[in-house]
């Protein structure tokens, strides 16, 4: 029976042109191109890079132009109004390390967003693979239930003929009719499950929800289990790199906190143009300028420095602990995913063997009933056993495909 279903699937694929078929890699590419999650992560990355450029420009001199116009309420001598224009150039010389700390922190934030973008890629890829295999599972199960309905229909025909010929009882006919109604119900539920899986599938790629698609890959395909990744590969996982960068942000925040209470030095060069005083008609203008070195040093803040630094150091300690926690979590997830692959592969092999036996038992029972050597209960039980075992086989293949996708997501291994 499994060969019948596979032949049916292949014949359906032959009807549709190859251009309408969609591979897993094609679907994954469409999902990546449409993903809102990736677009949001890319926007956050642009913002972090802009913040880094701002931090770099804080070391550069600033140029400002100003002007004033004043009007006196009561004129004493000369004109009643006056004006002035100024040009100021200011260059920070020393800020207690605040500017450098802000720069290094901004660089670490960029690394955080790079890692978050990589993690978004992994998440979107896993979502795409999950939706693809979910649709494949729903499609195969729908076809299996349709074949189950066909099997029950054939038995119904046989029982009806034997009843008309007087070889079987009305009880056998009623039991088959009941089984036929149940098979129709299961097919309706399988159709609904397929439609919902199709909606999820199309939502991720941004097309009409009901748009039909033919999957070129299937959960029934033979998939080679990837080799186990070295434990060191977890250090390149985006989650681990995020924790490292966030620890770096917290480290520079300590320096920035101390810098608030350090002396600051800045050089200011200015130029001024204003009317000659007294401001009378034809008096002309005068230009002036100069340079000034400003120094500011806080003296007493009621021991605020100690608490501010302690708070920053506490955040750094938490970030350092988070690095170790993420490493432990990744190692645990990798081990669990690897174990899950091994167990699901074993279930796939077990269901293949049991399904062959169930198919043979169904064929023999149906033939034997036609010959009058077994009861209708034997045939109905064989049908239920076949459907249950085939459902188990579909579930095992689906779990195996998802387990492989999850392992590639945790290790970053490509398809």
C-alpha positions in Angstrom: 0.0 0.0 0.0 2.9 2.4 0.7 4.1 1.7 -2.8 0.6 2.5 -4.1 0.6 5.9 -2.3 4.1 6.7 -3.5 3.1 5.8 -7.1 0.1 8.1 -6.8 2.2 10.9 -5.6 4.7 10.5 -8.4 1.9 10.4 -11.0 0.5 13.7 -9.5 3.9 15.2 -9.8 4.2 14.2 -13.4 1.0 16.0 -14.3 2.4 19.3 -13.0 5.2 20.9 -14.9 8.6 21.0 -13.1 8.4 24.8 -13.0 5.4 24.6 -10.6 7.3 22.3 -8.2 9.0 23.8 -5.2 12.1 22.4 -3.5 12.9 23.0 0.1 15.8 25.3 -0.8 13.5 27.4 -3.2 10.9 27.8 -0.5 13.5 28.7 2.1 14.8 31.4 -0.2 11.3 32.8 -0.7 10.7 32.9 3.1 14.0 34.6 3.7 13.2 37.2 1.1 9.8 38.0 2.6 10.6 37.6 6.3 9.5 40.5 8.5 11.7 39.2 11.2 14.8 39.6 9.0 13.7 43.0 7.8 13.4 44.2 11.4 16.8 42.7 12.3 18.4 44.5 9.3 16.8 47.8 10.4 18.2 47.4 13.9 21.6 46.7 12.3 21.4 49.9 10.3 20.5 51.8 13.5 23.5 50.3 15.4 25.9 51.2 12.6 24.5 54.8 12.6 25.1 55.0 16.3 28.6 53.8 15.8 29.3 56.5 13.3 27.9 59.1 15.7 30.3 57.8 18.4 33.3 58.2 16.1 32.3 61.8 15.2 32.3 62.7 18.9 36.1 62.9 18.7 36.0 65.4 15.9 35.8 69.2 16.4 32.4 70.9 16.2 31.7 74.1 14.3 28.8 76.4 15.3 27.7 79.7 13.9 25.6 82.1 16.1 24.1 85.5 15.9 22.3 88.0 18.2 20.1 91.0 17.6 19.2 93.2 20.5 16.8 96.1 20.8 16.9 98.5 23.6 13.7 99.8 25.1 15.2 103.2 25.6 18.1 104.5 23.6 20.8 106.3 25.5 23.4 106.9 22.8 23.7 105.9 19.2 21.3 103.4 17.7 18.6 101.7 19.6 19.5 98.2 18.3 22.6 96.2 17.8 23.8 92.9 16.5 26.7 90.4 16.6 27.8 87.2 14.8 30.1 84.5 16.1 31.9 81.4 14.9 32.9 78.8 17.4 35.1 75.7 17.0 35.3 73.4 19.9 37.6 70.3 20.2 37.3 67.9 23.1 40.7 67.0 24.5 39.9 64.8 27.4 36.7 63.4 28.8 37.9 60.9 31.4 37.6 58.1 28.8 33.9 58.6 28.2 34.2 59.1 24.5 36.4 56.1 24.0 34.1 54.0 26.2 31.1 55.1 24.2 32.9 54.2 21.0 33.9 50.7 22.2 30.4 50.2 23.5 28.8 51.2 20.2 31.2 48.8 18.4 30.0 46.0 20.7 26.4 46.9 20.1 27.0 46.5 16.3 28.4 43.0 17.0 25.3 42.3 19.1 23.1 43.2 16.2 25.2 41.3 13.7 24.7 38.2 15.8 21.0 38.9 16.2 20.7 39.1 12.5 22.5 35.8 12.1 20.2 34.3 14.7 17.2 35.6 12.8 18.5 33.9 9.7 18.7 30.6 11.6 15.2 31.1 13.1 13.6 31.9 9.7 15.4 29.0 8.0 14.1 26.6 10.7 10.5 28.1 10.4 10.6 27.6 6.7 11.8 24.0 7.0 9.2 23.2 9.6 6.4 24.7 7.5 7.6 22.7 4.4 7.8 19.4 6.3 4.4 20.1 8.0 2.8 20.6 4.6 4.5 17.4 3.3 3.2 15.5 6.3 -0.3 16.8 5.9 -0.3 16.0 2.2 0.9 12.4 2.7 -1.5 11.8 5.5 -4.4 13.1 3.4 -3.4 10.8 0.6 -3.2 7.9 3.1 -6.6 8.5 4.5 -8.0 8.8 0.9 -6.5 5.4 0.1 -7.9 4.1 3.4 -11.4 5.3 2.2 -10.7 3.5 -1.1 -9.9 0.3 0.7 -13.0 0.5 2.9 -15.1 1.3 -0.2 -13.8 -1.9 -1.9 -14.6 -3.9 1.2 -18.0 -2.3 1.3 -18.7 -3.5 -2.3 -17.6 -7.0 -1.5 -19.7 -7.2 1.7 -22.7 -5.8 -0.2 -22.4 -8.4 -2.9 -22.0 -11.2 -0.4 -25.0 -9.9 1.5 -27.1 -9.8 -1.7 -26.0 -13.4 -2.4 -26.9 -14.5 1.2 -23.3 -15.4 2.2 -23.0 -12.8 5.0 -25.2 -11.2 7.6 -26.7 -7.8 7.9 -24.4 -7.2 10.9 -21.3 -7.4 8.7 -22.8 -4.9 6.3 -23.7 -2.5 9.1 -20.1 -2.7 10.5 -18.6 -1.9 7.1 -21.1 1.0 6.6 -20.0 2.4 10.0 -16.4 2.0 9.1 -17.1 3.8 5.8 -18.7 6.8 7.6 -15.7 6.9 9.9 -13.3 6.9 7.0 -15.2 9.8 5.4 -14.9 11.7 8.6 -11.2 11.1 8.9 -10.7 12.2 5.3 -12.5 15.5 6.0 -10.3 16.1 9.1 -7.2 15.3 7.0 -8.3 17.8 4.3 -8.8 20.5 7.0 -5.3 19.8 8.4 -3.8 20.1 4.9 -5.5 23.4 4.3 -4.3 24.8 7.6 -0.8 23.6 6.8 -1.0 25.2 3.4 -2.1 28.5 4.9 0.9 28.5 7.2 3.2 27.6 4.3 2.0 30.4 2.1 1.9 33.0 4.9 5.7 32.7 5.5 6.4 33.4 1.8 3.8 36.2 1.4 1.4 34.8 -1.2 -2.3 34.0 -1.3 -3.1 31.7 1.5 -5.0 29.2 -0.7 -2.4 29.1 -3.5 -1.6 25.5 -4.4 1.9 24.1 -4.5 3.6 20.9 -5.4 6.4 19.9 -3.1 9.4 18.3 -4.8 10.9 17.1 -1.5 9.0 14.8 0.9 9.4 13.6 4.4 9.5 10.1 2.9 12.7 10.9 1.0 15.8 9.2 2.3 17.7 11.9 4.3 21.2 11.2 5.5 21.7 12.2 9.1 24.4 14.9 9.5 27.6 14.1 11.4 27.8 15.3 14.9 29.3 18.8 15.1 32.3 19.5 17.3 31.4 21.1 20.6 33.6 24.1 19.7 31.2 25.0 16.9 28.8 26.3 19.6 31.1 29.2 20.2 30.2 30.5 16.8 26.5 30.2 17.5 24.7 33.6 17.3 23.3 33.3 20.8 26.8 32.8 22.3 28.2 35.7 20.3 25.4 37.9 21.5 26.2 37.1 25.1 29.9 37.9 24.5 29.1 41.2 22.9 26.7 42.2 25.6 29.3 41.4 28.2 31.7 43.7 26.3 29.0 46.4 26.4 28.7 46.0 30.1 32.4 46.2 30.6 32.7 49.5 28.8 29.7 50.8 30.7 31.8 50.6 33.8 34.4 52.9 32.2 31.7 55.2 31.0 30.3 55.4 34.6 33.6 56.4 36.0 34.2 59.0 33.3 31.2 61.0 34.5 33.2 61.9 37.6 36.6 62.5 35.9 37.9 65.9 34.7 37.1 67.1 31.2 39.1 69.4 29.0 38.1 71.1 25.8 39.6 73.7 23.6 37.4 76.4 22.1 38.4 78.9 19.4 36.0 81.6 18.6 35.6 84.6 16.3 33.2 87.6 16.8 31.9 90.3 14.5 29.9 93.2 15.9 29.3 96.9 15.3 31.8 99.3 16.7 30.6 101.0 19.9 28.9 103.3 20.3 26.7 101.9 17.5 26.1 104.9 15.3 25.5 105.2 11.6 28.8 104.8 9.7 30.6 103.6 12.8 31.7 100.3 11.0 32.3 96.9 12.6 34.9 95.3 14.7 36.2 91.7 14.5 37.5 89.9 17.5 38.4 86.4 18.5 40.4 84.2 20.8 40.9 80.7 22.3 40.0 79.3 25.6 40.9 76.1 27.4 38.0 74.9 29.6 38.6 72.4 32.4 35.8 71.0 34.5 36.3 68.6 37.5 33.6 67.3 39.8 34.6 67.4 43.5 31.8 66.0 45.6 28.7 64.0 44.7 27.7 62.5 48.0 29.6 59.2 47.1 27.4 58.8 44.0 30.5 57.5 42.1 30.7 54.4 44.3 27.0 53.5 43.7 27.1 54.3 40.0 30.2 52.1 39.4 28.8 49.4 41.6 25.6 49.3 39.5 27.7 49.0 36.3 29.9 46.3 37.8 26.8 44.4 38.8 25.5 44.5 35.3 28.8 43.2 34.0 28.8 40.3 36.5 25.3 39.4 35.3 26.5 39.6 31.6 29.5 37.4 32.4 27.2 34.8 34.1 24.9 34.9 31.1 27.8 33.9 28.8 28.3 30.7 30.8 24.6 30.1 31.0 24.2 30.4 27.2 27.1 28.0 26.7 25.5 25.4 29.0 22.2 25.9 27.3 23.7 25.4 23.8 25.5 22.3 24.8 22.3 20.9 26.3 20.3 21.7 23.2 22.9 20.2 20.9 22.9 17.0 22.9 19.1 16.8 23.0 18.8 17.5 19.3 21.4 14.8 18.6 19.6 12.3 20.8 16.3 13.3 19.1 17.8 12.5 15.7 19.0 9.1 16.7 15.7 8.1 18.3 13.6 9.4 15.5 15.7 7.6 12.9 15.3 4.4 14.9 11.5 4.9 14.8 11.6 5.5 11.1 13.3 2.1 10.6 10.9 0.4 12.9 7.8 1.8 11.2 9.0 0.7 7.8 9.3 -2.9 8.9 5.9 -2.9 10.7 4.2 -1.2 7.8 5.3 -3.9 5.4 3.8 -6.5 7.7 0.6 -4.6 8.1 0.2 -4.2 4.4 0.7 -7.9 3.8 -1.8 -8.7 6.6 -4.4 -6.4 5.1 -4.0 -7.9 1.7 -4.3 -11.5 3.0 -7.3 -10.6 5.3 -9.2 -8.9 2.5 -8.7 -11.9 0.1 -9.5 -14.4 2.8 -12.8 -12.6 3.6 -13.7 -12.8 -0.1 -13.1 -16.5 0.1 -15.2 -16.8 3.3 -12.3 -18.0 5.5 -12.2 -15.1 8.0 -14.7 -12.8 9.6 -15.4 -9.2 8.9 -13.9 -8.3 12.2 -10.6 -9.7 11.1 -10.6 -7.5 8.0 -11.7 -4.4 9.9 -9.0 -4.9 12.4 -6.4 -5.3 9.7 -7.6 -2.1 8.1 -7.3 -0.2 11.4 -3.9 -1.7 12.1 -2.7 -0.6 8.6 -3.9 3.0 9.0 -2.5 3.3 12.5 0.9 1.9 11.5 1.0 4.2 8.4 0.1 7.2 10.6 3.0 6.2 12.9 5.3 6.0 9.9 4.3 9.4 8.7 4.8 10.8 12.2 8.2 9.2 12.5 9.4 10.5 9.1 8.1 14.0 10.0 9.8 13.9 13.5 13.0 12.8 11.8 12.9 15.7 9.3 12.2 18.2 12.0 14.9 16.8 14.2 17.5 17.3 11.4 16.3 20.9 10.9 16.6 21.6 14.6 20.1 20.2 14.8 21.2 22.3 11.8 19.7 25.3 13.5 21.5 24.8 16.8 24.8 24.1 15.1 24.5 26.4 12.1 25.2 23.5 9.7 23.8 24.3 6.2 21.7 21.9 4.2 
